[in-house]
Amino acid sequence: MGDIINFDEARQRAIEQMDLSGLIARAVDLREDFVEEIGNGMLVVNEQKLEIIFERVISDILLTRRLFAPGFFICGRYIAVLLRKISFSVPESWFAVDYFIKGIEEGNPILIKQGADICFLFCSVFPERSNHRNMTPEAYKQIGAGLYYSFFLNTGGDIGRFMARGFDIMADVTRQCLLSLQ
């Protein structure tokens, strides 16, 4: 008889072992480029450049805090895209429940992830607004992490698992990123 292999654990080990050096190398490269570019003050950038700036700052924070797990760098890339998107367009709705209901009705897990993104934005970018809807930041955190995990369970998309597990840390890193860019 052969051994029973837990594919979830095997996939996690593969991600951690295979991608960690590449993710850290990318973060270091972004960090070095960033030092040269920002020194002169204000920049006017297009969408792609803004995404790179967000990723550079997030990577720098992760390196400074010694958060070397691959999931953090993968989340950092995802968050950079998310921040770019909200910088240039407004979400269809600011109510996470709208995305959840529509995602369930349509059987579309991408909509559930978008609901999780809204919760993440309230916890990281707009924390002062999270109390305006009879909810607490803690409630947004729990709902957002749950929605990201639901996305993972429905799709197997690792970003859902990584964002669910690292929700608090990545929200804090994102807040620090935005503060450092002011």
Backbone bond lengths (Angstrom), bond angles and torsions (degrees), N, CA, C in turn:
res aa  C-N    CA-C-N  psi(-1)  N-CA   C-N-CA  omega(-1)  CA-C   N-CA-C  phi
1 M - - - 1.462 - - 1.529 109.89 -
2 G 1.301 115.00 147.41 1.450 120.09 178.61 1.517 111.91 -92.47
3 D 1.313 114.71 173.91 1.459 120.96 177.82 1.518 110.08 -80.38
4 I 1.319 115.63 149.38 1.462 121.66 173.85 1.519 107.31 -85.82
5 I 1.324 115.39 128.05 1.461 120.85 -177.97 1.517 108.72 -107.14
6 N 1.319 115.48 126.83 1.456 121.21 173.95 1.525 106.84 -86.55
7 F 1.350 116.70 107.04 1.455 120.61 -174.34 1.526 112.63 -67.36
8 D 1.319 118.24 -30.93 1.465 119.95 177.24 1.518 110.45 -62.31
9 E 1.329 116.55 -47.08 1.463 120.14 179.15 1.521 110.87 -66.88
10 A 1.334 116.86 -40.61 1.461 120.62 179.59 1.531 110.85 -62.78
11 R 1.344 116.52 -41.75 1.463 120.10 179.08 1.529 110.54 -65.07
12 Q 1.330 116.99 -42.75 1.461 120.72 179.39 1.530 110.76 -61.61
13 R 1.344 116.96 -44.57 1.470 120.36 178.52 1.521 110.54 -62.18
14 A 1.325 116.81 -41.47 1.466 120.61 -179.98 1.522 110.42 -62.63
15 I 1.308 116.96 -43.12 1.464 120.72 178.83 1.521 109.92 -63.12
16 E 1.333 116.68 -46.57 1.460 120.42 -177.76 1.522 111.96 -65.23
17 Q 1.329 117.77 -40.79 1.454 120.80 -176.35 1.517 112.13 -80.12
18 M 1.304 117.30 -42.48 1.446 120.80 -171.62 1.528 112.35 -79.45
19 D 1.286 117.98 -40.47 1.457 120.29 -170.51 1.525 114.65 -98.07
20 L 1.314 119.37 -15.29 1.453 121.00 -172.75 1.520 111.85 -58.83
21 S 1.311 118.84 -47.79 1.464 119.59 -177.45 1.524 110.88 -64.79
22 G 1.326 117.21 -39.70 1.456 119.58 177.79 1.517 112.79 -66.63
23 L 1.337 116.71 -39.70 1.462 120.49 178.83 1.527 111.27 -65.83
24 I 1.326 116.48 -41.92 1.477 119.73 179.23 1.527 109.91 -68.02
25 A 1.329 117.64 -41.62 1.470 120.18 178.33 1.523 110.48 -59.75
26 R 1.336 117.09 -42.82 1.471 120.71 177.96 1.530 110.30 -62.46
27 A 1.325 116.58 -43.13 1.462 120.34 -179.83 1.524 111.07 -62.68
28 V 1.323 117.33 -41.03 1.466 120.84 178.96 1.524 110.16 -66.06
29 D 1.337 117.20 -42.56 1.467 120.06 177.39 1.518 110.95 -60.84
30 L 1.310 117.56 -44.22 1.464 121.33 178.64 1.520 110.45 -62.35
31 R 1.323 116.24 -40.37 1.467 121.49 -178.95 1.522 110.47 -62.27
32 E 1.333 117.19 -44.53 1.463 120.95 -178.14 1.527 110.92 -67.17
33 D 1.332 117.86 -42.53 1.458 120.74 178.41 1.519 111.30 -63.21
34 F 1.316 117.50 -37.78 1.455 122.92 -176.04 1.525 111.39 -62.61
35 V 1.329 117.35 -40.16 1.461 121.29 -177.92 1.523 110.36 -59.60
36 E 1.300 118.52 -39.66 1.461 122.04 -179.20 1.525 112.16 -70.70
37 E 1.317 117.39 -34.87 1.448 121.44 -169.08 1.524 115.23 -83.47
38 I 1.300 119.02 -38.92 1.457 122.23 -171.26 1.529 112.62 -83.48
39 G 1.293 118.69 -19.11 1.446 122.33 -172.33 1.508 117.88 -47.80
40 N 1.317 120.49 -28.36 1.465 122.58 -173.56 1.517 115.48 -89.66
41 G 1.293 118.94 -0.23 1.462 119.52 178.46 1.508 112.74 112.71
42 M 1.327 115.93 -137.22 1.458 121.92 -171.56 1.530 112.28 -72.87
43 L 1.320 115.24 140.78 1.457 121.51 178.13 1.524 110.00 -120.10
44 V 1.303 116.14 144.25 1.454 121.19 170.16 1.526 105.28 -106.22
45 V 1.346 115.65 122.51 1.459 118.22 -172.76 1.519 111.57 -132.18
46 N 1.327 114.67 158.13 1.457 119.98 173.30 1.535 108.15 -89.01
47 E 1.325 116.41 -178.80 1.468 120.81 -175.13 1.524 112.10 -60.29
48 Q 1.330 117.13 -46.73 1.466 120.02 -176.69 1.526 110.76 -64.70
49 K 1.304 117.13 -40.75 1.462 121.19 -179.84 1.532 110.05 -65.74
50 L 1.316 116.67 -40.06 1.456 120.38 179.08 1.529 110.27 -62.65
51 E 1.323 116.64 -42.30 1.464 120.68 178.23 1.525 110.45 -59.94
52 I 1.320 117.55 -41.91 1.461 121.29 179.42 1.521 110.13 -65.42
53 I 1.327 117.27 -40.20 1.467 120.21 178.72 1.529 110.04 -62.78
54 F 1.341 117.31 -45.46 1.471 119.56 177.48 1.525 110.77 -59.21
55 E 1.321 116.67 -45.35 1.461 119.53 -178.82 1.531 110.93 -64.64
56 R 1.311 117.03 -38.43 1.472 120.44 178.70 1.526 111.27 -61.62
57 V 1.317 115.94 -47.82 1.464 119.30 -177.70 1.530 110.40 -66.72
58 I 1.320 117.48 -43.50 1.463 120.66 178.80 1.525 109.89 -61.89
59 S 1.334 117.83 -44.27 1.467 121.22 178.56 1.523 111.19 -61.03
60 D 1.319 116.03 -41.14 1.465 120.28 178.57 1.526 111.02 -61.64
61 I 1.316 116.91 -43.29 1.467 121.06 178.82 1.526 110.01 -63.80
62 L 1.323 117.30 -43.82 1.467 120.50 178.70 1.533 110.97 -61.11
63 L 1.332 116.72 -42.74 1.464 120.07 178.87 1.526 111.10 -65.95
64 T 1.322 116.43 -43.23 1.461 120.61 179.91 1.519 111.34 -61.67
65 R 1.329 116.52 -39.70 1.470 120.97 -179.89 1.526 112.99 -83.21
66 R 1.317 115.72 -1.55 1.476 121.83 -179.27 1.531 112.22 60.19
67 L 1.315 115.46 40.30 1.460 121.58 176.09 1.527 107.00 -95.76
68 F 1.322 115.78 85.13 1.459 121.56 -170.12 1.524 115.06 -95.40
69 A 1.320 119.96 2.51 1.466 121.03 178.89 1.531 108.94 -65.32
70 P 1.332 117.52 138.84 1.473 119.77 -179.12 1.521 113.44 -55.87
71 G 1.323 117.19 -35.03 1.459 120.29 -178.86 1.514 112.84 -57.96
72 F 1.325 117.79 -35.02 1.464 120.46 179.93 1.531 110.74 -66.49
73 F 1.335 117.19 -42.13 1.461 119.88 -179.54 1.534 111.10 -70.67
74 I 1.325 116.60 -35.86 1.462 120.32 176.17 1.526 109.50 -64.80
75 C 1.335 116.64 -43.11 1.470 120.36 175.68 1.528 110.57 -62.45
76 G 1.313 117.22 -40.42 1.462 120.95 179.42 1.517 112.10 -58.58
77 R 1.336 116.06 -42.02 1.468 119.97 177.38 1.527 110.22 -65.52
78 Y 1.321 116.05 -42.42 1.467 120.65 179.93 1.540 110.30 -63.03
79 I 1.309 117.02 -44.29 1.468 122.12 -178.57 1.527 110.24 -65.67
80 A 1.327 117.75 -37.52 1.465 120.34 177.27 1.533 110.59 -59.17
81 V 1.319 116.42 -41.94 1.470 120.90 177.58 1.527 109.75 -65.60
82 L 1.330 116.57 -44.40 1.465 121.58 179.53 1.535 110.96 -59.91
83 L 1.322 117.34 -45.58 1.463 121.12 179.83 1.527 111.26 -64.70
84 R 1.325 116.29 -38.97 1.470 119.25 176.75 1.522 110.29 -61.85
85 K 1.325 115.65 -45.06 1.469 119.17 -178.04 1.519 111.82 -60.74
86 I 1.340 117.78 -44.29 1.469 118.37 -178.47 1.524 112.23 -75.90
87 S 1.329 116.83 -14.89 1.468 119.57 176.23 1.517 111.74 -75.14
88 F 1.331 116.84 -23.66 1.458 120.44 -174.92 1.524 114.18 -117.76
89 S 1.344 117.21 -8.09 1.462 118.89 177.13 1.525 109.80 -153.83
90 V 1.307 115.04 152.80 1.460 121.56 -177.90 1.531 108.64 -94.56
91 P 1.338 118.03 136.82 1.470 119.43 176.75 1.532 111.03 -59.90
92 E 1.313 115.85 153.48 1.462 121.94 178.35 1.530 110.51 -58.35
93 S 1.324 116.89 -36.97 1.462 122.01 178.88 1.524 108.82 -146.44
94 W 1.334 116.49 149.72 1.457 121.54 174.95 1.524 110.91 -100.49
95 F 1.311 117.47 11.46 1.463 122.12 178.21 1.520 108.69 -105.68
96 A 1.327 116.70 114.19 1.466 121.59 -179.22 1.518 111.51 -59.20
97 V 1.324 116.27 -33.49 1.462 120.33 -178.03 1.528 111.30 -64.03
98 D 1.328 118.03 -31.17 1.465 120.83 177.06 1.530 110.77 -59.53
99 Y 1.333 115.89 -44.57 1.462 120.63 179.70 1.530 110.84 -68.40
100 F 1.326 115.94 -39.56 1.461 120.54 -179.93 1.532 110.53 -61.58
101 I 1.322 116.30 -50.46 1.471 120.68 -178.51 1.527 110.61 -62.18
102 K 1.319 116.55 -47.86 1.457 120.50 -179.63 1.534 110.82 -63.39
103 G 1.328 116.57 -39.11 1.461 120.82 178.94 1.517 112.25 -63.80
104 I 1.334 116.26 -40.27 1.469 120.87 177.62 1.528 110.11 -68.44
105 E 1.336 116.09 -46.59 1.472 119.69 -178.93 1.531 112.06 -60.87
106 E 1.325 116.18 -40.83 1.461 120.05 -176.58 1.530 112.97 -91.69
107 G 1.335 116.28 -6.94 1.461 119.05 -176.20 1.518 111.93 65.37
108 N 1.336 115.70 35.76 1.459 121.71 -175.27 1.526 110.45 -115.47
109 P 1.342 118.41 100.78 1.464 120.77 -178.34 1.529 114.10 -66.41
110 I 1.327 117.59 -20.27 1.477 120.18 176.98 1.525 109.68 -62.04
111 L 1.312 117.30 -37.49 1.466 120.77 177.99 1.526 110.53 -66.22
112 I 1.317 117.64 -35.62 1.465 120.78 177.07 1.529 109.59 -64.68
113 K 1.337 116.21 -40.39 1.474 119.83 177.10 1.526 110.67 -64.07
114 Q 1.335 116.84 -36.56 1.464 119.59 177.83 1.528 110.88 -65.12
115 G 1.322 117.82 -36.21 1.465 121.22 173.55 1.524 110.94 -62.41
116 A 1.324 115.98 -41.20 1.470 120.38 176.90 1.530 110.31 -62.79
117 D 1.336 116.26 -39.19 1.468 120.70 178.03 1.526 111.27 -59.99
118 I 1.327 116.80 -40.92 1.466 120.79 178.82 1.529 109.61 -61.55
119 C 1.319 116.56 -45.86 1.471 120.16 177.51 1.528 110.65 -60.26
120 F 1.331 116.03 -42.17 1.464 120.09 179.41 1.529 110.65 -62.08
121 L 1.315 117.04 -42.32 1.468 120.21 179.72 1.528 111.31 -63.14
122 F 1.341 116.98 -39.26 1.468 119.05 177.20 1.525 111.36 -65.49
123 C 1.308 117.88 -33.42 1.470 120.62 -179.18 1.522 112.94 -80.71
124 S 1.322 117.34 -25.72 1.468 119.47 -173.47 1.525 113.96 -111.65
125 V 1.312 117.48 -45.71 1.463 121.41 -174.00 1.524 111.96 -95.29
126 F 1.325 116.80 -39.67 1.460 121.43 -175.61 1.534 112.03 -122.89
127 P 1.330 119.45 53.88 1.469 119.56 -175.63 1.532 113.41 -61.99
128 E 1.324 117.13 -29.22 1.470 119.93 -179.66 1.529 111.39 -69.01
129 R 1.318 117.39 -23.11 1.463 121.32 179.71 1.532 112.56 -84.95
130 S 1.311 116.91 -13.59 1.466 119.32 -174.62 1.522 113.00 -69.17
131 N 1.313 117.90 -17.51 1.466 120.63 178.79 1.528 113.02 -90.23
132 H 1.322 118.42 -5.67 1.465 121.75 -175.50 1.519 114.36 -78.59
133 R 1.285 118.03 -9.56 1.465 119.93 -174.63 1.520 111.15 -118.07
134 N 1.312 116.91 34.43 1.464 121.83 -179.33 1.523 112.57 55.47
135 M 1.315 115.44 32.26 1.456 121.62 175.56 1.508 107.98 -130.63
136 T 1.300 115.39 157.63 1.457 120.64 177.71 1.524 109.07 -103.09
137 P 1.324 116.55 160.51 1.473 118.64 174.54 1.538 111.36 -56.82
138 E 1.309 117.23 -35.19 1.467 121.26 178.76 1.531 110.67 -63.17
139 A 1.324 117.09 -38.48 1.466 120.38 178.16 1.523 110.66 -65.73
140 Y 1.346 116.56 -42.87 1.463 119.38 176.71 1.527 110.80 -61.19
141 K 1.328 116.48 -39.41 1.462 120.28 178.94 1.523 110.59 -62.10
142 Q 1.315 116.90 -47.96 1.461 120.58 -178.21 1.528 111.43 -65.22
143 I 1.318 116.55 -43.90 1.466 120.05 179.43 1.528 110.05 -65.78
144 G 1.322 116.80 -46.58 1.462 120.45 -179.15 1.517 112.77 -60.56
145 A 1.336 116.52 -47.52 1.468 119.95 178.92 1.528 110.00 -62.46
146 G 1.329 116.94 -39.54 1.460 120.71 178.29 1.517 112.48 -64.68
147 L 1.333 116.61 -40.24 1.461 120.11 178.70 1.530 111.35 -68.07
148 Y 1.339 116.62 -40.06 1.468 118.69 176.37 1.523 110.20 -61.82
149 Y 1.334 116.72 -41.97 1.459 119.55 -179.84 1.525 111.00 -67.55
150 S 1.320 117.41 -37.07 1.460 121.22 175.55 1.528 110.40 -61.34
151 F 1.323 116.05 -41.30 1.467 120.39 175.72 1.525 109.79 -58.73
152 F 1.321 117.07 -46.07 1.468 121.17 178.60 1.527 111.30 -59.66
153 L 1.321 116.54 -46.50 1.471 119.86 -178.76 1.528 112.12 -63.02
154 N 1.327 116.45 -33.89 1.464 120.65 -177.99 1.524 113.91 -83.17
155 T 1.328 117.14 -23.04 1.465 119.48 -174.55 1.521 113.78 -123.13
156 G 1.324 116.85 -22.73 1.465 119.81 -171.94 1.515 111.84 78.86
157 G 1.334 116.82 4.20 1.467 121.19 -179.93 1.523 110.85 -67.85
158 D 1.318 115.73 115.42 1.463 120.27 -175.11 1.519 113.82 -59.06
159 I 1.328 118.16 -27.73 1.468 119.12 -179.44 1.522 110.46 -59.84
160 G 1.320 117.46 -34.33 1.463 120.22 177.21 1.520 111.73 -63.25
161 R 1.312 116.56 -43.71 1.471 120.58 178.99 1.523 111.21 -66.67
162 F 1.341 116.20 -45.46 1.462 119.37 -178.70 1.526 111.90 -65.21
163 M 1.330 117.17 -42.49 1.470 120.06 179.45 1.524 111.10 -68.23
164 A 1.333 117.86 -36.02 1.469 120.26 177.45 1.526 110.53 -64.25
165 R 1.316 116.65 -45.61 1.470 120.84 -178.14 1.528 112.46 -70.59
166 G 1.317 116.27 -37.96 1.463 119.61 -174.52 1.512 114.12 -104.37
167 F 1.317 117.45 20.39 1.465 121.89 -173.61 1.533 111.51 -52.63
168 D 1.325 117.44 -54.06 1.472 121.46 -177.70 1.523 112.28 -60.59
169 I 1.314 115.41 -50.01 1.468 120.02 -177.04 1.519 110.34 -62.75
170 M 1.326 116.85 -45.32 1.460 119.33 -177.56 1.527 111.73 -70.42
171 A 1.327 118.26 -31.04 1.469 120.16 174.57 1.525 109.54 -64.14
172 D 1.319 116.67 -42.13 1.465 121.16 178.67 1.535 110.62 -66.29
173 V 1.325 117.44 -42.86 1.463 121.37 177.76 1.526 110.07 -61.57
174 T 1.317 117.11 -41.24 1.467 121.32 179.93 1.526 110.90 -65.10
175 R 1.343 117.13 -42.60 1.476 119.98 176.12 1.525 110.15 -59.06
176 Q 1.340 116.06 -45.86 1.463 120.22 179.92 1.530 110.51 -63.06
177 C 1.310 117.56 -39.35 1.465 122.20 177.75 1.531 110.27 -57.62
178 L 1.318 116.25 -50.90 1.469 119.89 -177.03 1.520 111.93 -66.41
179 L 1.323 116.84 -37.86 1.467 120.04 177.47 1.529 110.85 -64.22
180 S 1.315 117.25 -38.16 1.463 119.95 -178.11 1.530 111.89 -71.42
181 L 1.325 117.38 -20.50 1.465 120.83 179.55 1.527 112.95 -89.76
182 Q 1.316 118.33 -5.06 1.473 120.12 -179.46 1.499 112.11 -72.20
